Amino acid sequence: MGDIDVALARLDHVIRDQDGAIARAQVIDCGLDSAFVRRRLRSGLWQRIYPGIYLTHTGALAWSQRAWCAVLDAAPAVLSHGSALRAATSGDYALSDDVPIHITVAAGRKVTARKDVVVHHRSLLPRQIHLNLLPPRIRLEEAVLDVAAAAPDDMRAVACLADAVQARRTTPDRLLAALADRHRIRRRALLHTVLGDIRDGACSALEHTYLTRVERAHGLPRGIRQSPTEVGRPGFRDVKYPEFGLVVELDGLAFHDDAVSRDRDLERHLDAAAFAALRTIRLAWGQAHIRSCATATKVGRILQNHGWSSQPRRCTSPTCAVKPPNV
């Protein structure tokens, strides 16, 4: 095999690894030259994406190719935020193909602006990045924290953390360990509190909302979260008050959006009533978030009917629907 054949074999290997994207510097490193690049461009076999960054076909760019071109153009750079999450989850993370690619470069570096690329500047520690993955990216825990911190509201920040844990992509402890390095991250106190609650069993954003806005804010008894069913079909109860024979199931649309899932849930509720003498109530976003104070009053009434000797207290909201004890 001649030198040119060896160089072409090296080039083909790099191109396969990078989903068809290549940088001029990499072509040179393989043992070829700029004249080789010019011939490929003139022949129409390659297309120029950014100065010195090429795609080795002339069709539309797939998301992974856009990501590679962004990383190569700003090298050394890594995918970050939602782009790192999408790469880490093999496309399962809900992210449109046409949204900008997010990358992170070292703090203080100047990078040429591209209309379809968002550049973040940050001094990353070696343990926070995966340079050996293709394409290189920050670790999943860092990406989850970044997306949660940048969320447009607290509820979506909570959902980002809960979704990542519920999908078993990471754990609350790993996220908390990553958060320990992030002293200046937005919403740091909220993220820390939410991760502690998720570790204690509040697995979804809706479960965390019920915990904080209904149960904890109004002094209801502390329920047991994600306790396994003891009778009938195997599964888990969202919130169980065993002393009072009550189960609260929380229906977030993201997790109860098909007939099979709903049938499975209803079967567990029937089993609870038939074999474990447990009453089940179902709550959704309206009860847990929008009308949380009124919901606390009603759940408190149900608990009282089953032996709870106390009563809900008013939360800090000036419009709280829970009435004072003497009213």
N, C-alpha and C positions, 0 to 999 in steps of 0.2 A: 504494500500500500504506500503510495507516494505522499509527500508532504501535503499536497492539496487535498488528497482524500482524507488524511487525518484531520486537517483543519475543518473540512466539511462535516465530518462525523462529529467533531466536537460542537460545531455550530448547531447541527440537527439536535443534539442532546440538549443544549441550552434552550433551543426554541421549543422543544417538547415540554420541558420543565416549566416554561413560562407561557404556556398556552398560545404560542405564536408570536409573542412580543419579544423584541430584541433591541438592545442599545448598540450604537456604533462602537462604543468602547469594548463591548463584549465580542463583537465581530473581530476587532483587532486582536483581542486576547486569544481568540481561537486560532490565530495565525493567518487571517485574511486581511484585506486592506480596504481603504475607502473607495477605490475603484470598483471593487466587488459590490459594495453597497449601491453605488451609482448605477451599475448595470442592472441590478435587481429592481431598482426604482424605475429606470427608463423602460424596462421590459414589462412593467406593470405587475410583476410578481409580488412586489412589496408596496406598501403605502406608508407615507410619512405621517406620524401622529403628532409628535412634537419634534423640535430640532434634535436630531440625534437619536430619536426613538421611533421605531418602525414596527409595523405589523406585517407578518409574512404572508398575508393574503389581501385581497382587495375588497372583501365583503364588509358587512357591518360588524362593529365590535360587539362581542359578548361582554357581559358584566365583568367576568374574570379578566378579560383582555384590557378593559378600561382600567381595572385595578392595577394590573401589571404595568401598564404604561405610566400611570401616575407615580407608582413607586420607583420605576426606573428613571423617570424624568427628574425626580427630586432626590435621587440617591445621594447619600444613604437616608432612606426613609422607610417607614413601616405603615401598613394599614392600621387605622384606629377607629374608635367610635363604632357606628353602625356597620361600616365597611369591614372592620375586623370581626364583628359578630357574624356577619353573613359568611365571610370566609371560613370562620371557625365551625359554623353549623352546616356547611355544605349547601348553603342556599335556603335552609329552613327558616332563618330569621326573616321576618316579613319586611322586605325592603325592595322598593321599586327599582327596576333595572336602570331607569333614567335619572335617578337622584345623583347628586355629586358624590364623588369618591372622597372619603376622608383619610388623610394621611397625617402622620406626626413626624416632625424633624426636630433636631436638637435646638434647644432654646438659643436664640441669637442668630440663627442662620437665615440668610436671605434666599428665598426661593421664588422663581418666576411664577407669577400668578397665572392660573389656567381657569377658564370659565366653568369647567366641570369638575374642579378639584378644590376641596377645602383643606387648607393647610393649618395644622395646629403646631405650636411650638412648646416643647416640654423637654426637660432633662430626664430621660428615662433611665432607670436602673437596669442592669443586665437581667435581673430576675423578673422584670416587667415585660420583656419582649421575647418573641420566638423568631430569631433570625434564621433558624434552620428550616422553618416551614415555608411553603410556597403558596402564595407570596409571603414575604416576611410581615409579621404583624405583632401588635401588642397582645399580651395574654388575654384570654377571654374575660377573666375577672376585671382587668383594667378597662376593657371595652364596655362591660356591663355598667361599671361605675360611671364611666364617661357619658354613656347614653342616659343613665338615670339622672346625672347631674345636669345635663343639658335639656331634659324633658320640659315641655312647655308648662306643665303644672305638676304639683306634688302627687296627684293621683296617678299620672302616667309614670312618674319616677318610681312609685311603689310597684306598679304593674311590671315595670322592667325588671326589678329585683326578683319579684315573686315568680314571674314567668321563667326566668333563667334557672331558678332553683327547682321549680315544679317540673321543668323539662329535663331535670337531672344533668344539666350541662355544668353545673358547679354546685357548691354548698354554701350555706351562710358563713361557716367558719372560714372558708377560703376567701370569700368576699370581704369579711371583716379583717382578715390578715392583709389583704390588699389595701383596704381603706386606712389601715394604720399608717401606711406610707404617704397618704394623701392629706396633708394637714390643711391645705388651702382649697380643697375641692368644694364646689357649690353644694349646698344642702347637706353638709357633712353630718350635722347632728341628726337630721331626719334619716339619712341613710343608715347611720349607726343604730338608731332606735328601731327602724323597720327591720333591719337584718336580725337584731335580737329577737324581735317578735316572730319572724319567719323561722328562726332556729327553734323557737318554742312551739311551733306548730301552725302558725297562720300562713298557710301555703300559697294563697292567692291574694291579689290586691283587694278583692271583695272581703275575704276573711280578715285581712288586716283592718279594713275600714270598719267592719262590724266590731272587731276587738277594740279599736281606739275610739270610735265615734258613738257606739251604742253601749257596749259592755263596760269598758274601763271608764269612760267619761261620765257615766251615770251610776257608778257604784253597784252594778249588777254582780251576782256571784261569778267567780272565775270559772269558765267552762274548760273542759278537757278537749283539746284540739287533735283532730286526726286520730281518734281512738279507733281501733279495729272493731268491726262488727263481731259480735259474739254469737249471733244466731243467723240462720238463713244464708243468703248470698254473701260471699266475702267482699269486703270493702272497708271504707273508713267513714266515720261520722265527722262532719265539718266541726261542729261544736256540740259537746254533750254535757248536760248537767245531770249526772247520775243520781244525785241525792233527791232530785225533783222529778225524775222520770221524763226529762225533756231533751229532745235533739233539735238543733237548729241547723238546717241545710241551706247553704248559700249558693244561689244559682247565678254564676257569672256567665254571660253569653258565650265567652270564649271556651268554656269548658262544658257547656250543656247545650250544644247547638245541633244535635242530631237525635234521631228517634231512638237509636240503640242506647245512647248514653242516658237519655231521659227514662227509657224503660228500665234500665239497670238501677237508676236512682229510686224510681218509684217502687221497685221490687224490694229494695233495702228498707224503705219506709214501711212497707206493708209487713215485712218480717219483724221490724222493730215493734210495731203495734201488736202483732199477733203473738210473738214469742218472748218478747222482752219487756212488755208493758211500758213501752216508751212512746210518748207522743212526739210527733215530728211537725215542726213548722218550717216553711220555706220562705226565705227572704231573698230579695234581689237588690240591685243598685238603688232603686227608689227608696226602699225601706232603710237600707244601711247607710246611705250617704245623704240623700236629699231630705228624707224625713227621719233622721236618726233619733231625734229627741222623742218624737211621737212613738217610734218603734220601741225605744227603751221603756216608755210607759206601758206599752202593750205586753212586751216580753216580761216586764216586771209583774204585771197583773197575772200572767199565766204562771209564773214562778210562785207567786203568792197563793194561787189556787192549788198549787201542788206542795205547799208547806213552807215556802220561804217566809221568814218572819220579819224581814226588813222591807224596805221600799226603795225605788230609784231616787237618786238625788239629782238636783239641777246641775247641769254642766255650766261651763263658763260663758256660753252664748247668752246674750241678753234676751233672746227670743226663745229660749228653751221652753219646750212644751210641758216639761215635768213640773207639776205643781208642788209648792212647798208643803211640808207635812201638815200644817194647820189649815190648809185650804180645802 
